[in-house]
Amino acid sequence: MSRMPEVQQAQAQFTRGEVIWTPKQPPDTEMTRFRTWIEAREGILLPDYAALLAWSLDDIDRFWVALWEYFEVESDTPYRAVREGGDMFDTTWFPGSRLNLGKHLLRGIRSDPQAIALIAGNEEGEYREV
């Protein structure tokens, strides 16, 4: 059974460009914390998302280094450059770095070996903590 009529009906409720949702506390988002961190680190003014986007496009390498540092990405080997290659499809990001995704994702439990690392659940609503 197709859900297209339901989707079309839902879409008909909104006009193009209409704001349908706004976060209750925009300052309390990771994006805002990242933006204000960059302002302090770089000594620049980024009053909103549009300014952050413009800066990220104007200075691609500085933006990605800032992202790497803000989120404290851990690499077993240092990167040689932020990017190498031609256009977007040819680009190698942070060449030379070696990431262990499992190590990176579980790094928060290093200070507490008894902390929950994973919560597994199934379709029947049963959960298991590891």
C-alpha positions in Angstrom: 0.0 0.0 0.0 1.4 3.4 -1.0 1.8 6.2 1.5 2.1 8.8 -1.2 -1.3 10.4 -0.5 -0.4 10.8 3.2 3.0 12.3 2.3 1.4 14.7 -0.2 -1.3 15.7 2.4 1.4 16.4 5.0 3.4 18.4 2.6 0.4 20.5 1.6 0.2 21.8 5.2 3.4 23.8 4.8 4.3 26.5 2.4 7.8 26.6 0.8 10.3 28.5 3.1 8.0 28.3 6.1 9.8 27.6 9.4 8.2 24.5 10.8 10.5 24.0 13.9 12.8 26.1 16.0 14.8 24.7 18.9 13.7 25.9 22.3 17.1 26.9 23.4 19.4 27.5 20.4 22.4 28.4 22.7 22.3 25.0 24.2 23.3 23.0 21.1 26.6 21.4 20.1 26.6 23.6 17.0 26.5 26.7 19.1 29.1 25.4 21.5 31.4 24.6 18.5 30.7 28.0 16.9 31.6 29.9 20.1 34.7 27.7 20.7 35.9 28.7 17.2 35.2 32.4 17.9 37.5 32.2 21.0 40.1 30.0 19.3 40.3 32.0 16.1 39.5 35.4 17.4 36.7 35.9 14.8 33.0 36.7 15.1 30.5 34.0 14.0 27.2 35.3 15.2 25.1 32.5 13.6 25.0 29.4 11.5 25.3 31.3 8.2 28.5 32.9 9.4 29.9 29.6 10.5 29.0 28.1 7.1 30.6 31.0 5.2 33.8 30.6 7.3 33.9 26.9 6.7 33.8 27.4 3.0 36.2 30.3 2.9 38.9 28.6 5.0 38.2 24.9 4.5 41.4 23.6 6.1 41.2 25.8 9.3 37.5 24.7 9.7 38.4 21.0 9.5 41.4 21.3 11.9 39.0 23.1 14.3 36.5 20.3 14.0 39.2 17.7 14.6 40.4 19.5 17.7 37.0 20.4 19.1 35.8 16.8 19.0 39.3 15.6 20.2 39.7 13.1 17.4 42.3 10.6 18.4 44.7 9.2 15.8 47.4 6.6 16.3 49.5 8.5 13.8 49.5 12.3 13.0 48.1 13.6 9.8 50.4 15.2 7.2 47.9 17.7 5.9 44.2 18.4 6.2 43.5 17.3 2.7 45.3 16.1 -0.4 43.9 15.7 -3.9 41.9 17.7 -6.4 38.2 18.2 -6.3 35.9 16.9 -3.6 35.7 13.4 -5.1 39.5 13.1 -5.3 40.2 14.4 -1.8 41.9 12.4 0.9 41.1 13.9 4.3 43.7 13.9 7.0 46.2 11.7 5.1 48.6 9.9 7.3 46.2 9.6 10.2 45.1 6.2 11.4 41.9 6.0 13.4 40.6 3.1 15.5 36.9 3.7 15.4 36.2 1.3 18.3 38.9 2.9 20.5 37.6 6.4 19.6 33.9 5.6 20.3 34.6 3.9 23.6 37.2 6.4 24.9 34.7 7.9 27.3 34.7 4.8 29.5 38.5 4.8 30.1 38.1 6.7 33.3 35.5 4.3 34.6 36.0 0.6 33.5 32.6 -0.3 35.0 30.8 2.2 32.8 28.2 1.0 30.3 29.9 0.7 26.9 27.0 -0.6 24.9 23.2 -1.0 25.2 21.8 -3.7 22.9 18.1 -4.0 22.2 15.8 -6.1 20.2 12.4 -5.8 18.6 10.7 -7.4 21.6 11.9 -4.6 23.8 14.6 -6.5 25.7 17.7 -4.6 26.5 21.2 -5.7 27.6 24.0 -3.5 28.9 27.6 -4.4 28.4 
